Amino acid sequence: MPKILVRKESNKEKLSNKFKSTKIKTYYVNDISKDYHCSDGVIKKSDLKRKDGSRILSNIKKEFILISPSFVDDYMRIKRGAQIVSLKDIGIIIAFTGVNKNSKVVDAGAGSGALACFLANICKEVVTYEIRDDFYKLVKDNIRFLGLKNIKVKKKDVFKGIDEKDVDLVVLDLPSPWNALKSVGKALKIGGFLVSYSPTIPQVMDFVRVVNNSSSFIHLRTLEIIKRDWEVEERRVRPVTTQTVHTGFLTFCRRI
């Protein structure tokens, strides 16, 4: 089982006032059967097998706290072959659709499988569709790495049909999601949710236009989630200078 090594470093800067800056370093140790080497020294394999919360020292006397990884720690290590749906966008999908341990979800296209894997951690069943051979293999590898048993990846074009029925949620991350509406309509249960993730406004406009002309769906909302990280060092507080703010637009619809 992997382990996490957490190290806190504190520095003081001489300004008009003295500020104490704390820097957190986190190391993901995938193999605890051998010594771990990092920029803060070498940690013995015997120390890596100690209980969570143990304080251990490297060979150069740097202190670490040992903890077990959560799903999110493992998730951040998955391989990426395509731009993934960000955590902030995944969060709002979960919040506005209310998917839970009883939910059945379909996702297309899979890409790296990031969204499908995250949803599989909280939902009953997830099926993700992908047509590219390289992405299909990548998703399979990520599912295996995370140890998820309730997710399937299918190499099939959703424009030609979705096998699953009575689904609670369908998420589309496709260049032309409107072409999948017929397939989605047959898969979603009445009252089920459809969410489309698009990077550009013209895609949103075309998708909503087709939804509004459909008798099977209603458009609930279109939004973007803007996340701004902050640096907090005692009373010196400011936004992080460089960060990704916009990722994509989310359009929420419902089957009627």
Buried (B, 14 or more C-beta within 10 A) or exposed (E): EBBBBEBEEEEEEEEEEEBEEEEEBEBBBEEBEEBBEBEBBEBBBEBBEEEEEEEBEBEEEBEBBBBEBEBEBBBEEBEEBBEBBBBEBBEBBBEBBEBEEEBBBBBBBBBBBBBBBBBBBBBBBBBBBBBBEEBBBBBBBBBEBBEBEBBBBBBBBBBEEBBBEEBBBBBBBBEEBBBBBBBBBBBBEEEBBBBBBBEEEEBBEBBBEBBEEBEBBBBBEBEBBEBEEEEEBEEEEEEEEEEEEEBBBBBBBBBE
